[in-house]
Amino acid sequence: MFVKSVMIPKHKTVYVQDQAPVKEALELLTRHEIDGMPVIKNDKYIGLITKNVIFEAAFLSDKAKEAFMETTTVGSIAIAQDNIVSEQTVFEETVIKTKAVPLVAVTDEQQQFLGIVTRFEVLEQFQSAFGMNKKGLRIVFTSVETEGRILRLSEITKQFHQNIISLMTFDDSDKLVRRIVMKVAYDNDTDKYVKKLERNGFKVLDIQMTE
């Protein structure tokens, strides 16, 4: 999946021009109840502004509070100037880029502002990837990292007609072992399915029903 599939386009984004006073930016953030917004100059993304950035800059400034709020421009204190992705960036890259900030800007090659991906959307997509919004049986198991193991998993799954809601794989502490987290729609054959996995070398670590 690419960023283009999940981004909020520019015309639906709250943003602020670089020469706007900090007071205006703070009013926008408060009115729209958002954690941060892009700063734009001539349709190009030049940074990000948040309430915390404003408060920190005000604290460090030698200006009086009102003077700071009315005379300091948003562009002069914006952060995360290089925290950008393109529409064709793979979605996973946004996870790292939203670790410390509430959103990442989407731009083209000329840095023209196209939209944003928010931390909230990143979390929503990962909840979907893990099947957290659907009821089912969550199975955590490990398998030795050998050729054909995922194929064998799919063959057993097909044999027992299991409906896979989600499937994620991770490197375990041992490089020769892969950890697999899978959620299936529970039915009368699921218990037999789990036992078949164990007989075929898949070590089950945890099983729990989730809502």
C-alpha positions as CSV (number, residue, x, y, z in Angstrom):
1,M,0.0,0.0,0.0
2,F,1.2,3.5,-0.9
3,V,0.8,6.8,0.9
4,K,-1.6,8.0,-1.8
5,S,-4.2,5.5,-0.6
6,V,-4.4,6.9,2.9
7,M,-3.4,10.6,2.7
8,I,-5.7,13.4,3.5
9,P,-5.6,15.7,0.4
10,K,-4.6,19.4,0.7
11,H,-8.2,20.7,0.2
12,K,-9.3,18.8,3.3
13,T,-6.2,19.7,5.4
14,V,-5.9,22.5,7.9
15,Y,-2.7,24.4,7.2
16,V,-1.2,27.9,7.8
17,Q,0.8,30.2,5.7
18,D,4.4,30.9,6.8
19,Q,3.9,34.6,7.4
20,A,0.9,34.1,9.7
21,P,1.4,35.2,13.3
22,V,1.8,32.5,15.9
23,K,-1.5,33.7,17.5
24,E,-3.4,32.8,14.3
25,A,-1.8,29.3,14.2
26,L,-2.7,28.7,17.9
27,E,-6.3,29.7,17.2
28,L,-6.5,27.3,14.3
29,L,-5.1,24.4,16.3
30,T,-7.5,25.1,19.1
31,R,-10.6,25.6,16.9
32,H,-10.0,22.4,14.9
33,E,-8.8,20.4,17.9
34,I,-5.7,19.1,16.1
35,D,-2.2,18.4,17.4
36,G,-0.4,20.0,14.5
37,M,-0.6,21.4,11.0
38,P,1.7,22.0,8.0
39,V,3.2,25.4,7.3
40,I,3.0,26.5,3.7
41,K,5.0,29.1,1.6
42,N,3.9,29.7,-2.0
43,D,2.1,26.2,-2.0
44,K,5.3,24.5,-0.8
45,Y,5.7,22.7,2.5
46,I,8.3,24.3,4.8
47,G,7.6,22.8,8.2
48,L,5.2,21.8,10.9
49,I,3.7,23.8,13.8
50,T,2.2,22.3,17.0
51,K,1.0,23.8,20.3
52,N,4.1,22.4,22.0
53,V,6.4,24.1,19.5
54,I,4.6,27.4,20.0
55,F,4.7,27.2,23.8
56,E,8.4,26.2,23.8
57,A,9.4,29.0,21.5
58,A,7.4,31.5,23.6
59,F,9.2,30.3,26.8
60,L,12.6,30.8,25.2
61,S,11.7,34.1,23.6
62,D,12.8,37.4,25.2
63,K,9.6,39.0,24.0
64,A,6.5,39.6,26.2
65,K,3.8,37.0,25.6
66,E,1.4,39.2,23.6
67,A,4.3,40.6,21.5
68,F,5.6,37.1,20.8
69,M,2.1,35.9,19.8
70,E,1.4,38.8,17.4
71,T,4.8,39.5,15.9
72,T,6.4,36.0,15.6
73,T,5.7,34.3,12.3
74,V,4.8,30.6,12.1
75,G,7.5,30.0,9.5
76,S,10.2,31.2,11.8
77,I,9.6,28.5,14.4
78,A,8.3,25.7,12.2
79,I,9.9,22.2,12.7
80,A,10.3,19.0,10.8
81,Q,11.1,20.7,7.5
82,D,12.5,17.5,6.0
83,N,9.8,15.1,7.4
84,I,8.1,14.5,4.1
85,V,6.9,11.6,1.9
86,S,5.7,11.3,-1.6
87,E,2.4,9.8,-2.8
88,Q,4.4,6.7,-4.0
89,T,6.2,6.2,-0.7
90,V,5.3,2.8,0.8
91,F,2.9,3.3,3.8
92,E,5.2,1.6,6.3
93,E,7.7,4.5,6.1
94,T,5.2,6.8,7.8
95,V,5.4,4.8,11.0
96,I,8.9,6.1,11.7
97,K,8.1,9.6,10.5
98,T,5.2,10.1,12.8
99,K,7.0,8.7,15.9
100,A,7.8,12.1,17.3
101,V,5.3,14.3,15.4
102,P,1.5,14.1,14.8
103,L,1.7,14.1,11.0
104,V,3.9,13.8,8.0
105,A,3.5,16.0,4.9
106,V,3.0,14.6,1.4
107,T,4.8,16.6,-1.3
108,D,5.8,16.2,-4.9
109,E,9.4,16.4,-6.3
110,Q,9.3,20.2,-6.2
111,Q,8.1,20.0,-2.5
112,Q,4.6,21.3,-3.5
113,F,2.3,20.5,-0.7
114,L,-0.3,17.7,-1.6
115,G,-1.7,16.6,1.8
116,I,-0.8,14.8,5.0
117,V,-0.8,11.4,6.7
118,T,-1.6,11.7,10.4
119,R,-0.4,9.5,13.3
120,F,-4.1,8.6,13.9
121,E,-4.4,7.2,10.4
122,V,-1.1,5.3,10.8
123,L,-2.5,3.6,14.0
124,E,-5.9,2.9,12.2
125,Q,-4.1,1.1,9.4
126,F,-2.0,-1.0,11.7
127,Q,-5.1,-1.9,13.7
128,S,-6.7,-3.1,10.4
129,A,-3.5,-5.0,9.5
130,F,-3.7,-6.9,12.8
131,G,-7.4,-7.5,12.4
132,M,-8.1,-5.7,15.7
133,N,-11.5,-4.5,14.6
134,K,-12.8,-8.0,14.0
135,K,-13.7,-10.8,16.3
136,G,-11.6,-13.9,15.9
137,L,-9.0,-16.3,17.4
138,R,-5.5,-14.7,17.6
139,I,-2.7,-17.3,17.3
140,V,0.9,-16.5,17.9
141,F,3.4,-19.1,16.8
142,T,7.0,-19.5,15.6
143,S,8.5,-21.4,12.7
144,V,12.0,-22.3,11.7
145,E,13.0,-20.0,8.8
146,T,13.2,-22.5,6.0
147,E,12.0,-22.4,2.4
148,G,8.4,-23.4,1.9
149,R,7.1,-22.8,5.5
150,I,4.6,-20.1,4.5
151,L,3.4,-22.3,1.7
152,R,2.9,-25.2,4.1
153,L,1.0,-22.8,6.4
154,S,-1.3,-21.8,3.5
155,E,-1.8,-25.5,2.6
156,I,-2.9,-26.4,6.1
157,T,-5.2,-23.3,6.3
158,K,-6.8,-24.3,3.0
159,Q,-7.2,-27.9,4.2
160,F,-9.3,-26.8,7.2
161,H,-11.1,-24.0,5.3
162,Q,-9.9,-21.4,7.8
163,N,-10.8,-17.7,7.1
164,I,-7.7,-15.7,7.8
165,I,-8.5,-12.2,9.1
166,S,-4.9,-11.0,9.4
167,L,-1.4,-12.4,9.1
168,M,1.8,-10.7,10.2
169,T,5.3,-12.1,10.4
170,F,8.3,-10.8,12.4
171,D,11.9,-11.7,12.9
172,D,12.4,-13.4,16.3
173,S,15.5,-13.0,18.5
174,D,16.9,-16.0,16.7
175,K,17.5,-15.2,13.1
176,L,16.6,-18.7,12.1
177,V,13.1,-18.4,13.6
178,R,10.2,-16.3,12.4
179,R,7.3,-15.2,14.7
180,I,3.9,-15.2,13.1
181,V,0.8,-13.5,14.4
182,M,-2.4,-14.7,12.8
183,K,-6.1,-14.1,13.4
184,V,-8.7,-16.5,12.0
185,A,-12.5,-16.6,12.2
186,Y,-13.2,-19.2,14.8
187,D,-15.3,-22.3,13.7
188,N,-15.7,-26.0,14.5
189,D,-12.5,-26.9,12.7
190,T,-10.2,-24.3,14.2
191,D,-9.0,-26.4,17.2
192,K,-8.1,-29.2,14.8
193,Y,-6.3,-26.6,12.6
194,V,-4.2,-25.5,15.5
195,K,-3.2,-29.1,16.4
196,K,-2.3,-29.7,12.7
197,L,0.0,-26.6,12.8
198,E,1.8,-28.0,15.9
199,R,2.3,-31.4,14.3
200,N,3.9,-29.7,11.3
201,G,6.5,-27.8,13.3
202,F,4.7,-24.6,14.0
203,K,5.3,-23.9,17.7
204,V,2.2,-22.2,19.2
205,L,3.1,-19.6,21.8
206,D,-0.3,-18.0,22.6
207,I,-3.9,-18.4,21.7
208,Q,-6.7,-16.0,22.7
209,M,-10.2,-15.0,21.5
210,T,-10.5,-11.3,20.7
211,E,-13.5,-9.1,20.2
